[in-house]
Amino acid sequence: MLRYRIHLQPEPEGGYTVTVPSLPGCVTWGSDYRHSIEMATECIEGFLETLRIQGRAIPKEDASPPIDAVVEVRAPAA
């Protein structure tokens, strides 16, 4: 299992934009906190699977802020 820190940015129209600091370009949105965590998990898993298919390295967790939550995902099969 891999753990990635995520940042939840509240949006004026409601919900949260979710980014993953150690996975640039991995961005999603959720209508509330719980939905945002679910969407972040799905987004990270898809992002990592795409990296695997492309033969690119899987980035390790980054401890740099901003950090609002930690999401645990399964590592893609090699």
C-alpha positions in Angstrom: 0.0 0.0 0.0 1.1 3.5 -0.7 0.1 6.7 1.2 -0.2 10.1 -0.4 -1.0 13.3 1.3 -3.7 15.4 -0.3 -4.8 19.0 -0.2 -8.5 20.0 -0.1 -9.2 23.5 -1.3 -12.8 24.6 -0.5 -14.5 26.1 -3.6 -16.8 29.1 -3.4 -19.6 27.2 -5.2 -19.3 24.3 -2.8 -17.2 21.2 -2.6 -13.5 20.8 -2.7 -10.8 20.7 -5.4 -8.3 18.0 -4.4 -4.6 18.0 -5.3 -1.8 15.6 -4.6 1.4 17.5 -4.0 3.7 14.5 -4.8 1.7 13.7 -8.0 1.7 16.9 -10.1 -1.4 16.9 -12.4 -3.4 14.5 -10.2 -6.4 16.7 -9.5 -10.1 15.9 -8.8 -13.1 17.4 -7.1 -15.6 16.2 -4.5 -19.0 17.6 -3.4 -18.2 17.2 0.3 -15.3 15.9 2.5 -16.2 12.2 2.3 -16.8 12.4 -1.5 -13.5 14.3 -1.9 -11.6 11.5 -0.2 -13.3 8.9 -2.3 -12.6 10.8 -5.5 -8.9 11.4 -4.4 -8.5 7.6 -3.9 -9.9 6.8 -7.3 -7.9 9.6 -9.0 -4.6 8.5 -7.4 -5.2 4.9 -8.4 -5.9 5.9 -12.0 -2.9 8.2 -12.1 -0.5 5.5 -10.7 -1.9 2.9 -13.2 -1.3 5.3 -16.1 2.3 5.9 -14.9 2.8 2.1 -14.7 1.4 1.6 -18.2 3.7 4.3 -19.5 6.7 2.6 -17.8 7.3 5.7 -15.6 8.4 5.6 -12.0 5.8 5.7 -9.2 6.6 8.8 -7.1 7.1 8.3 -3.4 5.0 10.1 -0.8 6.0 13.8 -0.4 6.0 15.2 3.2 5.8 18.8 2.0 2.7 20.9 2.9 -0.1 21.7 2.2 -1.5 18.5 3.8 -5.1 18.0 4.8 -5.5 14.3 4.7 -3.7 11.1 3.8 -5.1 8.6 1.3 -4.0 5.0 1.2 -4.1 3.2 -2.2 -3.0 -0.1 -3.6 0.3 0.0 -5.6 -0.3 -0.9 -9.3 0.8 -4.4 -10.2 4.0 -4.5 -12.1 
